[in-house]
């Protein structure tokens, strides 16, 4: 009888532990934080007024800057940066964008980037949406 009771107690503990953990795929860092999206509010809170979009990505989502997948010396590809639908260049081109002028940034994995912009995105893409500079408002 005690063996059945021990088994029942162990099973209940296992079920309680499983129910208490967060569901897979849910970001526990906060309700509005997304792994693939950075809103303007998050950018302005993390980067000074003279910071760049690259500074924002380095602080908020440094994993976006890591090339994952096969690499070789003969195949030079980068994580491409787009402003809207126009390709700006590689990751270093984010230095040319003032963080204060960014409305949001989004990381597209290789499949999503290829689907949106065509072939040639083995490491994904960063899409930047710009606001008007403060001087033009």
PASEBA-1860 file (N, C-alpha, C; in nm, 3 decimals):
! residues 137
1> XXXXXXXX> 0.082/-0.119/0.000/0.000/0.000/0.000/0.087/0.126/0.000 ~ 0.195/0.128/0.080/0.277/0.247/0.086/0.349/0.273/-0.046 ~ 0.378/0.169/-0.122/0.441/0.189/-0.252/0.347/0.261/-0.347 ~ 0.218/0.227/-0.343/0.119/0.295/-0.427/0.101/0.441/-0.383 ~ 0.107/0.461/-0.252/0.093/0.597/-0.200/0.213/0.682/-0.241 ~ 0.334/0.629/-0.232/0.453/0.701/-0.275/0.447/0.735/-0.424 ~ 0.399/0.640/-0.503/0.385/0.663/-0.646/0.284/0.774/-0.673 ~ 0.172/0.772/-0.601/0.068/0.874/-0.618/0.120/1.012/-0.579
9> XXXXXXXX> 0.195/1.020/-0.469/0.251/1.148/-0.425/0.352/1.199/-0.526 ~ 0.439/1.111/-0.576/0.538/1.151/-0.676/0.470/1.198/-0.805 ~ 0.364/1.131/-0.845/0.290/1.171/-0.966/0.226/1.307/-0.947 ~ 0.166/1.332/-0.832/0.103/1.462/-0.805/0.208/1.573/-0.804 ~ 0.325/1.547/-0.746/0.433/1.647/-0.746/0.479/1.679/-0.887 ~ 0.490/1.575/-0.968/0.532/1.594/-1.108/0.428/1.676/-1.184 ~ 0.302/1.647/-1.165/0.196/1.721/-1.234/0.193/1.867/-1.187 ~ 0.209/1.888/-1.057/0.208/2.025/-1.004/0.326/2.105/-1.059
17> XXXXXXXX> 0.441/2.042/-1.069/0.558/2.110/-1.123/0.538/2.144/-1.270 ~ 0.482/2.053/-1.345/0.459/2.077/-1.488/0.358/2.189/-1.510 ~ 0.256/2.194/-1.427/0.155/2.299/-1.442/0.207/2.435/-1.399 ~ 0.301/2.438/-1.307/0.353/2.564/-1.257/0.451/2.630/-1.351 ~ 0.516/2.553/-1.437/0.615/2.612/-1.528/0.544/2.687/-1.640 ~ 0.617/2.784/-1.697/0.558/2.863/-1.805/0.550/2.779/-1.932 ~ 0.449/2.800/-2.016/0.436/2.727/-2.139/0.552/2.757/-2.233 ~ 0.589/2.660/-2.315/0.700/2.681/-2.408/0.664/2.787/-2.510
25> XXXXXXXX> 0.763/2.866/-2.547/0.741/2.971/-2.646/0.697/3.103/-2.586 ~ 0.668/3.106/-2.457/0.625/3.230/-2.393/0.747/3.300/-2.337 ~ 0.761/3.426/-2.368/0.874/3.505/-2.319/0.842/3.551/-2.178 ~ 0.921/3.506/-2.081/0.896/3.541/-1.943/0.961/3.673/-1.904 ~ 1.031/3.739/-1.997/1.098/3.865/-1.965/0.998/3.979/-1.945 ~ 0.881/3.967/-1.998/0.780/4.071/-1.983/0.672/4.051/-2.085 ~ 0.553/4.104/-2.059/0.441/4.079/-2.148/0.456/4.142/-2.286 ~ 0.529/4.254/-2.298/0.537/4.321/-2.427/0.669/4.293/-2.501
33> XXXXXXXX> 0.762/4.223/-2.439/0.893/4.199/-2.499/0.886/4.081/-2.595 ~ 0.930/4.105/-2.717/0.933/4.002/-2.819/1.078/3.977/-2.858 ~ 1.110/3.853/-2.889/1.247/3.820/-2.930/1.281/3.875/-3.068 ~ 1.183/3.894/-3.154/1.207/3.935/-3.292/1.160/4.076/-3.323 ~ 1.124/4.153/-3.223/1.070/4.287/-3.248/1.116/4.382/-3.138 ~ 1.156/4.503/-3.178/1.194/4.606/-3.081/1.111/4.732/-3.112 ~ 1.019/4.770/-3.024/0.941/4.892/-3.046/1.019/5.017/-3.006 ~ 0.973/5.132/-3.050/1.039/5.259/-3.024/1.055/5.285/-2.873
41> XXXXXXXX> 0.956/5.250/-2.796/0.963/5.273/-2.652/1.082/5.201/-2.590 ~ 1.107/5.080/-2.634/1.219/5.002/-2.581/1.353/5.061/-2.627 ~ 1.357/5.108/-2.751/1.480/5.168/-2.804/1.514/5.295/-2.728 ~ 1.416/5.384/-2.712/1.443/5.511/-2.646/1.478/5.493/-2.498 ~ 1.431/5.387/-2.437/1.464/5.361/-2.298/1.601/5.301/-2.277 ~ 1.659/5.246/-2.384/1.787/5.175/-2.370/1.906/5.248/-2.429 ~ 1.881/5.342/-2.520/1.990/5.408/-2.593/1.978/5.558/-2.576 ~ 2.092/5.625/-2.557/2.092/5.771/-2.542/2.052/5.838/-2.673
49> XXXXXXXX> 2.029/5.966/-2.667/1.986/6.042/-2.784/2.084/6.041/-2.899 ~ 2.211/6.017/-2.873/2.311/6.013/-2.979/2.344/5.871/-3.023 ~ 2.272/5.774/-2.969/2.298/5.634/-3.003/2.249/5.599/-3.143 ~ 2.298/5.488/-3.194/2.261/5.441/-3.327/2.171/5.319/-3.316 ~ 2.116/5.279/-3.428/2.034/5.158/-3.433/2.120/5.036/-3.396 ~ 2.247/5.037/-3.434/2.337/4.927/-3.399/2.355/4.921/-3.247 ~ 2.368/5.036/-3.182/2.378/5.039/-3.036/2.254/4.976/-2.972 ~ 2.138/5.009/-3.025/2.012/4.957/-2.972/2.007/4.805/-2.985
57> XXXXXXXX> 2.045/4.754/-3.102/2.043/4.609/-3.121/2.145/4.541/-3.029 ~ 2.263/4.600/-3.016/2.366/4.542/-2.928/2.319/4.535/-2.783 ~ 2.244/4.635/-2.739/2.197/4.638/-2.600/2.074/4.550/-2.582 ~ 1.978/4.560/-2.674/1.848/4.496/-2.653/1.837/4.354/-2.709 ~ 1.896/4.327/-2.825/1.885/4.195/-2.888/2.018/4.155/-2.952 ~ 2.123/4.138/-2.873/2.254/4.105/-2.931/2.254/3.974/-3.010 ~ 2.162/3.886/-2.982/2.155/3.759/-3.055/2.125/3.780/-3.203 ~ 2.063/3.893/-3.237/2.035/3.924/-3.378/2.163/3.936/-3.459
65> XXXXXXXX> 2.273/3.969/-3.395/2.399/3.995/-3.464/2.484/3.869/-3.482 ~ 2.436/3.757/-3.435/2.511/3.631/-3.443/2.467/3.555/-3.568 ~ 2.565/3.526/-3.654/2.537/3.446/-3.774/2.528/3.300/-3.733 ~ 2.413/3.240/-3.760/2.394/3.099/-3.730/2.380/3.022/-3.860 ~ 2.445/2.908/-3.868/2.439/2.826/-3.988/2.576/2.813/-4.050 ~ 2.582/2.750/-4.166/2.712/2.725/-4.230/2.778/2.853/-4.280 ~ 2.909/2.862/-4.257/2.987/2.975/-4.303/3.112/2.921/-4.370 ~ 3.160/2.993/-4.470/3.286/2.955/-4.532/3.358/3.080/-4.581
73> XXXXXXXX> 3.485/3.065/-4.609/3.565/3.178/-4.656/3.520/3.221/-4.795 ~ 3.482/3.125/-4.878/3.445/3.158/-5.016/3.303/3.214/-5.026 ~ 3.223/3.200/-4.922/3.086/3.247/-4.926/3.070/3.358/-4.823 ~ 3.074/3.481/-4.870/3.061/3.594/-4.780/2.919/3.648/-4.785 ~ 2.847/3.626/-4.680/2.711/3.678/-4.668/2.702/3.748/-4.533 ~ 2.598/3.822/-4.516/2.581/3.897/-4.392/2.435/3.890/-4.351 ~ 2.407/3.942/-4.235/2.270/3.966/-4.193/2.236/4.099/-4.258 ~ 2.144/4.097/-4.352/2.114/4.218/-4.429/2.021/4.310/-4.353
81> XXXXXXXX> 2.039/4.439/-4.374/1.956/4.542/-4.310/1.872/4.609/-4.417 ~ 1.743/4.619/-4.390/1.649/4.685/-4.480/1.582/4.802/-4.409 ~ 1.566/4.910/-4.481/1.482/5.020/-4.435/1.360/5.015/-4.525 ~ 1.250/4.967/-4.470/1.134/4.939/-4.553/1.165/4.824/-4.647 ~ 1.160/4.851/-4.777/1.191/4.747/-4.875/1.328/4.766/-4.940 ~ 1.399/4.870/-4.901/1.530/4.899/-4.960/1.643/4.839/-4.877 ~ 1.731/4.762/-4.942/1.845/4.704/-4.871/1.948/4.812/-4.846 ~ 1.983/4.831/-4.719/2.080/4.932/-4.680/2.220/4.875/-4.682
89> XXXXXXXX> 2.237/4.750/-4.642/2.368/4.687/-4.638/2.372/4.583/-4.529 ~ 2.493/4.555/-4.479/2.511/4.460/-4.371/2.483/4.523/-4.236 ~ 2.513/4.448/-4.132/2.485/4.493/-3.995/2.551/4.627/-3.964 ~ 2.672/4.649/-4.015/2.743/4.775/-3.986/2.667/4.897/-4.038 ~ 2.578/4.878/-4.135/2.501/4.991/-4.187/2.402/5.045/-4.083 ~ 2.377/4.969/-3.977/2.292/5.019/-3.869/2.356/5.138/-3.797 ~ 2.489/5.155/-3.814/2.559/5.271/-3.754/2.512/5.402/-3.818 ~ 2.461/5.395/-3.940/2.419/5.515/-4.013/2.281/5.565/-3.971
97> XXXXXXXX> 2.212/5.489/-3.887/2.075/5.523/-3.849/2.073/5.567/-3.703 ~ 2.025/5.687/-3.679/2.010/5.737/-3.542/1.897/5.661/-3.473 ~ 1.923/5.611/-3.354/1.821/5.536/-3.281/1.696/5.619/-3.257 ~ 1.712/5.749/-3.242/1.598/5.839/-3.218/1.502/5.842/-3.337 ~ 1.549/5.804/-3.456/1.466/5.807/-3.576/1.403/5.672/-3.608 ~ 1.421/5.574/-3.523/1.368/5.440/-3.549/1.233/5.424/-3.482 ~ 1.133/5.385/-3.560/1.000/5.357/-3.506/0.997/5.216/-3.447 ~ 1.056/5.121/-3.517/1.068/4.984/-3.469/1.169/4.909/-3.554
105> XXXXXXXX> 1.218/4.796/-3.499/1.306/4.706/-3.573/1.256/4.565/-3.554 ~ 1.275/4.485/-3.658/1.229/4.347/-3.654/1.337/4.257/-3.713 ~ 1.359/4.141/-3.651/1.451/4.043/-3.706/1.371/3.937/-3.778 ~ 1.412/3.908/-3.903/1.350/3.802/-3.982/1.449/3.686/-3.991 ~ 1.405/3.566/-3.959/1.493/3.451/-3.975/1.515/3.426/-4.123 ~ 1.610/3.340/-4.160/1.641/3.321/-4.303/1.520/3.288/-4.390 ~ 1.431/3.203/-4.342/1.314/3.167/-4.422/1.221/3.286/-4.443 ~ 1.195/3.362/-4.336/1.107/3.479/-4.346/1.169/3.587/-4.433
113> XXXXXXXX> 1.301/3.607/-4.420/1.370/3.708/-4.501/1.367/3.670/-4.648 ~ 1.390/3.543/-4.677/1.385/3.495/-4.816/1.245/3.509/-4.872 ~ 1.145/3.480/-4.791/1.006/3.492/-4.835/0.971/3.637/-4.868 ~ 1.019/3.731/-4.787/0.985/3.872/-4.807/1.071/3.940/-4.914 ~ 1.203/3.911/-4.913/1.295/3.986/-4.999/1.362/3.904/-5.108 ~ 1.341/3.774/-5.111/1.403/3.690/-5.213/1.525/3.617/-5.159 ~ 1.589/3.541/-5.246/1.703/3.457/-5.207/1.821/3.543/-5.162 ~ 1.912/3.478/-5.087/2.034/3.547/-5.046/2.032/3.596/-4.903
121> XXXXXXXX> 1.957/3.532/-4.816/1.949/3.573/-4.676/1.978/3.453/-4.584 ~ 2.098/3.394/-4.595/2.125/3.274/-4.516/2.134/3.299/-4.365 ~ 2.146/3.424/-4.323/2.154/3.455/-4.181/2.040/3.546/-4.135 ~ 1.944/3.570/-4.221/1.830/3.652/-4.184/1.847/3.797/-4.222 ~ 1.756/3.880/-4.171/1.757/4.023/-4.203/1.700/4.102/-4.086 ~ 1.745/4.226/-4.076/1.690/4.320/-3.978/1.617/4.427/-4.057 ~ 1.490/4.444/-4.027/1.407/4.543/-4.094/1.389/4.662/-4.000 ~ 1.416/4.782/-4.051/1.406/4.904/-3.971/1.295/4.990/-4.029
129> XXXXXXXX> 1.208/5.039/-3.943/1.106/5.135/-3.983/1.144/5.268/-3.920 ~ 1.151/5.370/-4.003/1.199/5.501/-3.958/1.083/5.597/-3.930 ~ 1.108/5.687/-3.836/1.019/5.800/-3.815/1.084/5.921/-3.879 ~ 1.011/6.028/-3.892/1.071/6.149/-3.946/1.167/6.205/-3.844 ~ 1.281/6.256/-3.886/1.371/6.321/-3.791/1.301/6.438/-3.723 ~ 1.338/6.467/-3.601/1.272/6.571/-3.521/1.279/6.708/-3.588 ~ 1.384/6.735/-3.666/1.399/6.864/-3.732/1.293/6.886/-3.838 ~ 1.239/6.782/-3.895/1.139/6.797/-4.003/0.996/6.806/-3.952
137> X> 0.975/6.782/-3.826/0.837/6.778/-3.774/0.778/6.912/-3.755
END
